Amino acid sequence: MTSSKLYHDLLGLLWNSLNLRGVRLFLYALTVALIFPSSRFILAVVAILTIGYKWYKDYRPHKNRNFYYFVGFVAFVAVGYGFAFVNVRNVNEGQIAMRPLGAAIDQVTDGVYIGRGEGFRGSIEVEVEVKDHRIKDIKTLAYPDLISVLDNQIPEFKKELLANGRLFTPQQPKMLRGAPETLTGYFNAVQDALSKGTPNFPKYNWFSSIFLNSFIGQAPNRVTLNALAILFAVFMVFEYTLQSMLNPGTGRSINCYNCGSCVGVCPVKEVEGVQIPMGLVLLTRLGDYERVMELSKYCVGCGRCASKCPIGNSGPLVISAAFQAAREKKGTAFTGDKGNTA
């Protein structure tokens, strides 16, 4: 069925996929992972735990095979991480032994090289020119850190590098916010540039590079954590609004004030800890249509809530729309049981 839709109704298949919250959340996470490489590890852990928990719940009553696929994927990640860990450890040890510090500049081939290092607020990028096995010039291509550190620390360190013609470890910087991280990032950027001109400088193998970039990316920093917190809030607001707009009739749930006026006039008022009809409207806003479908049989459809709602929302209409969305999601034909209608 899916392959037939793929060939004959591709747009319909894509639209139906976008109606699934899990697909949309996956697209959100993929977008963030592409924009912020340092967020990939956090997103990967959250995705693995979420999928694993969901498939495990399905496995217990239904013996769903998806849980076996999940276990296999986790095993692959664990084995892949083991191989990558060994390679990274060996390469790091080799890089430390061949660092282009001090007299080791004699090993660096003349040329212009670009290097990167992680500063206080992001990646610092520099361009280093080497001539006659000496550092002749350093240009700062990207610098996201504090201007005070740039004005007070970087020029002095750069001047000493050019005067000596070789790289050395900087002294403890002045007491400026972010100065140690910035100066270390600038030093690492210059070192990274010089290492690219060092013949036979140890490098990670292709598997470690692909594996680490795909599943882990860069180490999370404070900028990434702050961005993830903000994006999470934005995505959640956008997602719950979009969820209601994608399903006909459920968009009215967005307008609910949560004032409880409808509950006061409802003859039912509360069922299984859910206030009627306000609770069902809020469940519709969250996209929990199956729960609404379960409780919709308690709505008597009197319409009193619509007369009391300050914006004229009709609980039976919202509940019916959620009922229809749940029925379409399940893909089952309506049996016509009047006890389940709203």
C-alpha positions as CSV (number, residue, x, y, z in Angstrom):
1,M,0.0,0.0,0.0
2,T,2.8,2.4,1.0
3,S,4.8,1.7,-2.2
4,S,1.7,2.2,-4.3
5,K,1.0,5.6,-2.7
6,L,4.7,6.4,-3.2
7,Y,4.4,6.0,-7.0
8,H,0.8,7.2,-7.5
9,D,0.2,9.8,-4.8
10,L,3.5,11.1,-3.5
11,L,2.1,14.5,-2.4
12,G,-0.7,12.8,-0.6
13,L,1.7,10.4,1.2
14,L,3.9,13.4,2.2
15,W,0.9,15.3,3.5
16,N,-0.3,12.3,5.5
17,S,3.2,11.9,7.0
18,L,3.2,15.6,8.0
19,N,0.0,15.0,9.9
20,L,1.9,12.7,12.2
21,R,3.4,14.5,15.2
22,G,6.3,12.1,15.4
23,V,7.3,12.9,11.8
24,R,7.2,16.6,12.4
25,L,9.2,16.4,15.6
26,F,11.8,14.3,13.6
27,L,12.0,17.1,11.0
28,Y,12.4,19.7,13.7
29,A,15.2,17.8,15.4
30,L,16.9,17.2,12.0
31,T,16.7,20.9,11.2
32,V,18.3,21.8,14.6
33,A,21.0,19.1,14.2
34,L,22.0,20.6,10.8
35,I,22.1,24.2,12.2
36,F,23.8,23.3,15.5
37,P,26.2,20.4,15.1
38,S,27.0,20.5,18.8
39,S,23.3,19.6,19.6
40,R,23.4,16.3,17.8
41,F,24.5,14.2,20.8
42,I,21.7,15.7,23.0
43,L,19.1,15.2,20.2
44,A,20.4,11.7,19.5
45,V,20.1,10.6,23.2
46,V,16.6,12.1,23.5
47,A,15.4,10.4,20.3
48,I,16.8,7.0,21.3
49,L,15.3,7.2,24.7
50,T,11.9,8.3,23.4
51,I,11.7,5.8,20.6
52,G,13.0,3.0,22.8
53,Y,10.4,3.7,25.5
54,K,7.5,3.9,23.0
55,W,8.5,0.7,21.2
56,Y,9.1,-1.1,24.5
57,K,5.5,-0.3,25.5
58,D,4.3,-1.7,22.2
59,Y,6.5,-4.7,22.5
60,R,5.1,-5.9,25.9
61,P,1.5,-6.4,24.9
62,H,1.9,-6.9,21.1
63,K,5.4,-8.3,20.8
64,N,6.1,-5.7,18.1
65,R,9.3,-6.4,16.1
66,N,10.2,-2.7,16.1
67,F,11.7,-3.2,19.6
68,Y,14.2,-5.7,18.1
69,Y,15.2,-3.2,15.4
70,F,15.7,-0.7,18.2
71,V,17.9,-3.0,20.2
72,G,19.9,-3.8,17.0
73,F,20.4,-0.1,16.3
74,V,21.5,0.6,19.9
75,A,24.0,-2.3,19.6
76,F,25.3,-0.8,16.3
77,V,25.8,2.6,18.0
78,A,27.6,1.0,20.9
79,V,29.9,-1.1,18.8
80,G,30.5,1.9,16.5
81,Y,31.3,4.1,19.4
82,G,33.8,1.5,20.7
83,F,35.7,1.5,17.3
84,A,35.5,5.3,17.1
85,F,36.7,5.7,20.7
86,V,39.8,3.5,20.1
87,N,40.6,5.4,16.9
88,V,40.1,8.8,18.6
89,R,42.3,7.9,21.5
90,N,45.1,6.7,19.4
91,V,44.9,9.7,17.0
92,N,44.8,12.1,20.0
93,E,47.9,10.6,21.5
94,G,49.7,10.8,18.1
95,Q,48.6,14.4,17.6
96,I,49.9,15.4,21.1
97,A,53.3,13.9,20.2
98,M,53.4,15.8,16.9
99,R,51.9,19.2,18.0
100,P,53.5,22.0,16.0
101,L,54.8,23.8,19.2
102,G,58.1,25.6,19.5
103,A,60.8,24.1,17.3
104,A,58.3,21.7,15.8
105,I,57.4,24.5,13.4
106,D,60.3,23.3,11.3
107,Q,58.1,20.3,10.3
108,V,55.3,22.6,8.9
109,T,55.4,23.1,5.1
110,D,55.2,26.7,3.8
111,G,51.7,27.8,2.8
112,V,48.5,29.3,4.0
113,Y,46.3,27.2,6.3
114,I,42.9,27.7,8.0
115,G,42.3,26.4,11.5
116,R,39.4,26.4,14.0
117,G,39.2,26.4,17.8
118,E,36.3,26.5,20.2
119,G,36.1,29.8,22.1
120,F,33.8,31.2,24.8
121,R,30.8,31.7,22.5
122,G,31.5,29.6,19.5
123,S,34.1,28.6,16.9
124,I,37.1,30.9,16.3
125,E,38.6,30.6,12.8
126,V,42.0,31.9,11.7
127,E,44.2,31.9,8.6
128,V,47.9,31.3,9.3
129,E,50.7,32.0,6.7
130,V,53.9,30.0,7.1
131,K,57.0,31.0,5.2
132,D,60.6,29.6,5.7
133,H,59.2,27.5,8.6
134,R,58.1,30.6,10.5
135,I,54.7,32.2,11.2
136,K,54.5,35.2,9.0
137,D,50.9,36.4,9.4
138,I,47.7,35.5,11.2
139,K,44.3,36.7,10.1
140,T,41.2,36.3,12.2
141,L,38.3,35.1,10.0
142,A,35.6,34.3,12.6
143,Y,35.4,35.6,16.1
144,P,32.1,35.3,18.1
145,D,33.5,36.0,21.5
146,L,33.6,39.2,23.6
147,I,35.1,42.4,22.1
148,S,36.9,43.2,25.4
149,V,38.9,39.9,25.1
150,L,39.6,40.6,21.5
151,D,40.9,44.1,22.2
152,N,42.9,43.1,25.3
153,Q,44.2,39.6,24.8
154,I,44.4,38.5,21.2
155,P,46.5,41.3,19.8
156,E,49.2,40.8,22.4
157,F,49.3,37.1,21.9
158,K,49.3,37.5,18.1
159,K,52.2,40.0,18.3
160,E,54.3,37.6,20.3
161,L,53.6,34.7,17.9
162,L,54.7,36.8,14.9
163,A,57.8,38.0,16.8
164,N,58.9,34.5,17.7
165,G,57.7,33.0,14.4
166,R,56.5,29.9,16.2
167,L,53.6,28.7,18.4
168,F,53.8,28.6,22.2
169,T,51.3,28.0,25.0
170,P,49.9,31.4,26.2
171,Q,50.2,32.6,29.8
172,Q,47.2,33.0,32.1
173,P,45.1,35.8,30.6
174,K,43.8,38.9,32.5
175,M,40.7,38.6,34.6
176,L,38.1,39.2,31.8
177,R,34.9,37.2,31.4
178,G,35.5,34.4,28.9
179,A,39.2,35.3,28.5
180,P,40.7,31.8,29.3
181,E,38.2,30.1,26.9
182,T,38.8,32.7,24.2
183,L,42.6,32.6,24.4
184,T,42.6,28.8,24.5
185,G,40.3,28.7,21.5
186,Y,42.5,31.1,19.6
187,F,45.6,29.1,20.4
188,N,43.8,25.9,19.3
189,A,42.8,27.5,16.1
190,V,46.4,28.5,15.2
191,Q,47.6,25.0,16.3
192,D,44.9,23.4,14.1
193,A,46.0,25.5,11.1
194,L,49.7,24.6,11.6
195,S,48.9,20.9,12.0
196,K,47.3,20.9,8.5
197,G,50.7,21.8,7.1
198,T,52.5,19.1,9.1
199,P,53.2,16.0,6.9
200,N,51.8,12.7,8.3
201,F,49.9,14.4,11.0
202,P,47.6,11.8,12.6
203,K,44.0,12.0,11.4
204,Y,40.8,10.1,12.3
205,N,39.8,7.4,9.9
206,W,36.7,7.7,7.7
207,F,34.5,5.6,10.0
208,S,35.2,7.6,13.1
209,S,34.7,10.9,11.2
210,I,31.4,9.9,9.8
211,F,30.2,8.2,13.0
212,L,31.1,11.1,15.3
213,N,29.8,13.8,13.0
214,S,26.5,11.9,12.5
215,F,25.7,10.9,16.0
216,I,27.7,13.1,18.3
217,G,28.9,16.2,16.4
218,Q,30.8,18.8,18.5
219,A,30.8,19.0,22.2
220,P,27.7,21.0,23.4
221,N,28.5,24.5,24.6
222,R,26.5,27.1,26.5
223,V,25.4,28.8,23.2
224,T,23.9,25.5,22.0
225,L,22.2,24.7,25.3
226,N,20.6,28.2,25.4
227,A,19.6,27.9,21.7
228,L,18.0,24.5,22.3
229,A,16.0,25.8,25.3
230,I,14.7,28.7,23.2
231,L,14.0,26.5,20.1
232,F,12.2,23.9,22.3
233,A,9.8,26.5,23.6
234,V,9.2,27.9,20.1
235,F,8.7,24.5,18.5
236,M,6.3,23.4,21.2
237,V,4.1,26.5,20.8
238,F,4.3,26.2,17.0
239,E,3.7,22.4,17.1
240,Y,0.5,22.5,19.2
241,T,-0.8,25.3,17.1
242,L,0.0,23.5,13.9
243,Q,-1.4,20.2,15.2
244,S,-4.9,21.8,15.6
245,M,-4.7,23.6,12.2
246,L,-3.9,20.4,10.3
247,N,-7.0,18.6,11.4
248,P,-10.4,20.2,10.3
249,G,-12.4,21.5,13.1
250,T,-9.8,21.1,15.9
251,G,-8.4,24.6,15.4
252,R,-11.1,26.0,17.7
253,S,-9.3,24.4,20.6
254,I,-6.5,27.0,20.3
255,N,-9.0,29.8,21.3
256,C,-9.9,28.2,24.6
257,Y,-9.2,30.6,27.6
258,N,-9.2,27.7,30.1
259,C,-11.7,29.8,32.1
260,G,-14.0,26.9,33.0
261,S,-17.2,28.6,32.2
262,C,-18.3,25.7,30.1
263,V,-17.7,23.3,32.9
264,G,-20.0,25.2,35.2
265,V,-23.1,24.7,32.9
266,C,-22.2,21.2,31.7
267,P,-24.6,18.5,33.1
268,V,-21.6,16.1,33.2
269,K,-18.9,18.3,34.5
270,E,-16.2,15.7,35.1
271,V,-15.4,12.1,34.0
272,E,-12.3,10.1,35.0
273,G,-10.6,13.2,36.3
274,V,-11.2,15.2,33.1
275,Q,-13.4,18.2,33.2
276,I,-16.1,18.2,30.5
277,P,-16.0,19.8,28.0
278,M,-12.9,22.0,28.8
279,G,-10.7,19.1,29.5
280,L,-11.5,17.4,26.1
281,V,-10.9,20.7,24.3
282,L,-7.5,21.0,25.9
283,L,-6.7,17.3,25.0
284,T,-7.7,18.2,21.5
285,R,-5.2,21.1,21.5
286,L,-2.5,18.7,22.7
287,G,-3.4,16.3,19.9
288,D,-4.5,13.4,22.2
289,Y,-7.4,12.5,20.0
290,E,-7.7,8.9,21.1
291,R,-8.3,10.0,24.7
292,V,-11.0,12.4,23.5
293,M,-12.5,9.6,21.5
294,E,-12.7,7.4,24.6
295,L,-14.4,10.2,26.7
296,S,-16.6,11.7,23.9
297,K,-19.4,9.3,24.7
298,Y,-20.1,11.2,27.9
299,C,-20.8,14.5,26.0
300,V,-24.6,14.8,25.7
301,G,-24.4,17.4,23.0
302,C,-26.7,19.9,24.7
303,G,-24.7,23.0,23.6
304,R,-24.9,24.8,26.9
305,C,-21.1,25.3,26.8
306,A,-21.3,27.3,23.6
307,S,-23.8,29.8,25.2
308,K,-21.5,30.4,28.2
309,C,-18.1,30.4,26.4
310,P,-16.7,34.0,26.1
311,I,-15.6,33.3,22.5
312,G,-18.5,31.1,21.5
313,N,-16.6,27.8,21.3
314,S,-18.8,24.7,21.0
315,G,-17.5,21.8,23.0
316,P,-19.5,19.2,21.0
317,L,-18.1,20.6,17.7
318,V,-14.5,20.4,18.9
319,I,-15.0,16.9,20.4
320,S,-16.6,15.7,17.2
321,A,-13.6,17.0,15.2
322,A,-11.2,15.3,17.5
323,F,-13.3,12.1,17.3
324,Q,-13.1,12.3,13.5
325,A,-9.3,12.9,13.6
326,A,-8.8,9.9,15.9
327,R,-10.9,7.7,13.6
328,E,-8.9,8.7,10.5
329,K,-5.7,8.2,12.4
330,K,-6.7,4.6,13.3
331,G,-7.8,4.0,9.7
332,T,-10.9,2.1,10.8
333,A,-14.4,2.5,9.5
334,F,-16.9,4.1,11.7
335,T,-19.3,1.5,13.1
336,G,-22.1,3.8,13.8
337,D,-22.3,3.1,17.5
338,K,-24.3,6.0,18.9
339,G,-22.8,5.5,22.3
340,N,-19.5,6.8,20.9
341,T,-20.7,9.9,19.1
342,A,-20.3,13.4,20.5
